[in-house]
Amino acid sequence: MSAASVETIRARLQQAFAPASLEVIDEGHLHIGHAGEGAGHFRVRIAGAAFAGKARVQQHRMVYDALADLMGHGIHALAIEII
């Protein structure tokens, strides 16, 4: 299993969706004192044709599926914004 980093997450999502827009933000510094001392907290803002016409739950599931092996193994928390 890979360690999660902004670069790893960005590469996975780029490969899976070829998005028109993609921003991956490490928010670990906002969660110091929480589980894992803030490590593994990320926010993803993504837009692309792959998400068009799908319900929000479906869109989020697509992102989680693309990052499945990192969930709990580098990604502790993931905020997703489909824009």
C-alpha positions as CSV (number, residue, x, y, z in Angstrom):
1,M,0.0,0.0,0.0
2,S,1.2,3.5,-0.9
3,A,1.6,6.3,1.6
4,A,-0.8,9.1,0.8
5,S,0.6,12.5,-0.2
6,V,-0.8,15.4,-2.2
7,E,1.2,14.1,-5.2
8,T,0.0,10.5,-4.9
9,I,-3.6,11.6,-4.6
10,R,-3.3,14.0,-7.5
11,A,-1.8,11.4,-9.8
12,R,-4.5,8.8,-8.9
13,L,-7.3,11.2,-9.6
14,Q,-5.7,12.5,-12.8
15,Q,-5.3,9.0,-14.1
16,A,-8.8,7.9,-13.1
17,F,-10.8,11.0,-14.3
18,A,-8.6,13.3,-16.5
19,P,-10.4,16.2,-14.7
20,A,-10.8,19.6,-16.1
21,S,-9.8,21.0,-12.7
22,L,-8.1,19.3,-9.8
23,E,-6.9,20.7,-6.5
24,V,-5.6,18.5,-3.7
25,I,-4.9,20.3,-0.3
26,D,-3.2,18.8,2.7
27,E,-5.2,20.0,5.7
28,G,-3.2,18.1,8.3
29,H,-2.2,21.4,10.0
30,L,-5.8,22.1,10.7
31,H,-6.2,18.9,12.7
32,I,-3.3,18.9,15.1
33,G,-4.3,17.1,18.2
34,H,-6.8,14.8,16.5
35,A,-6.3,11.2,15.6
36,G,-2.9,10.7,13.9
37,E,-1.9,14.3,15.0
38,G,-3.4,15.7,11.8
39,A,-1.6,13.4,9.4
40,G,-3.7,12.2,6.4
41,H,-6.3,14.9,6.3
42,F,-6.9,16.0,2.7
43,R,-9.4,18.1,0.7
44,V,-10.0,17.4,-3.0
45,R,-11.7,19.8,-5.3
46,I,-12.3,18.2,-8.7
47,A,-14.4,18.9,-11.8
48,G,-14.7,16.9,-14.9
49,A,-17.0,15.2,-17.4
50,A,-16.8,11.9,-15.5
51,F,-19.0,13.4,-12.8
52,A,-21.7,15.0,-15.0
53,G,-25.2,13.8,-14.4
54,K,-24.3,11.7,-11.4
55,A,-25.7,12.1,-7.9
56,R,-23.4,13.5,-5.3
57,V,-23.2,10.1,-3.6
58,Q,-22.1,8.5,-6.8
59,Q,-19.5,11.2,-7.5
60,H,-18.0,10.8,-4.0
61,R,-18.0,7.0,-4.4
62,M,-16.0,7.4,-7.6
63,V,-13.4,9.4,-5.9
64,Y,-13.2,7.0,-2.9
65,D,-12.9,4.0,-5.3
66,A,-10.0,5.7,-7.1
67,L,-8.2,6.1,-3.7
68,A,-9.5,2.9,-2.1
69,D,-6.1,1.4,-1.0
70,L,-5.0,4.7,0.5
71,M,-8.1,5.0,2.8
72,G,-7.0,4.2,6.3
73,H,-3.4,3.8,5.0
74,G,-2.3,7.3,4.6
75,I,-5.7,9.0,4.2
76,H,-7.4,9.5,7.5
77,A,-10.0,12.0,6.4
78,L,-11.0,13.2,2.9
79,A,-13.2,16.1,2.1
80,I,-14.5,16.0,-1.4
81,E,-15.9,19.0,-3.4
82,I,-17.2,18.2,-6.9
83,I,-17.2,21.6,-8.7
